[in-house]
Amino acid sequence: MWDLRSGPHLVRTLDSGEFPIRHLHVIGGAELCVASSSNAFSIWNLMTGTQVRSVIHAPTITAFDATPNGKWIITGSADGALRLFDADDGQQRVQLDNPHGITAVAITDDGRFAASATRDRTLSLWDLNTGISRKVMMVNTNRVMFTQSGRLLLAKI
């Protein structure tokens, strides 16, 4: 981590072990969620540099997002599963299954909806309260995101 106010000044490094880091996401402004190729993700305190928790995830995480308030973490994986985790305790709350591997995920700021893109060029909008896919579109993308209001879903094509 670098402090940019004093010029790029290295403050600390976080040791993720022997596995390469695939995804980084600041959650709640005070923590960093790190997903690596070790079939796990971990949450770190940004101020102290200490690991808060580690969550086992199988198989390997291929896509990752979190709500800005740090409450929800969503992952996608090669087996086609979309998993929603409570960041406070690391428990999986929802699993939604796709027939194809996931390449991108996004979650609305309020945690009500998620989007997933898959290798077969399907972009799905999910209602996380019901687990129902609300809309399916044929789009070749590997990056999706919601606007802050959650009203618009953006996809890189």
HURA-V380467 format. One record per pair of residues at least 24 apart in sequence whose ideal C-beta (glycine too) atoms are under 7 Angstrom apart, sorted by the first residue. I is the first residue (numbers start at 1). J is the second residue. Records with the same first field share a line. If there is no record, write none. Layout:
I->J, J
//
This chain:
12->49
14->44, 49
22->61
23->61, 64
25->64, 65, 66
27->66, 70, 87
28->69, 70
31->70
33->66, 73
35->61, 64
43->87
53->90
55->85, 90
62->101, 102, 103
63->102, 103, 104, 105
64->105
65->105, 106, 107
67->107, 109, 111
68->109
71->111
72->107, 111
74->105, 107, 114
75->105
76->102, 105, 116
77->102
80->118
82->114, 116, 126
84->128
94->128, 131
96->126, 131
103->142
104->141, 142, 143, 144
106->144, 145, 146
108->146, 150
109->148, 150
110->150
113->150
115->144, 153
117->141, 142, 144
123->155
125->153
//
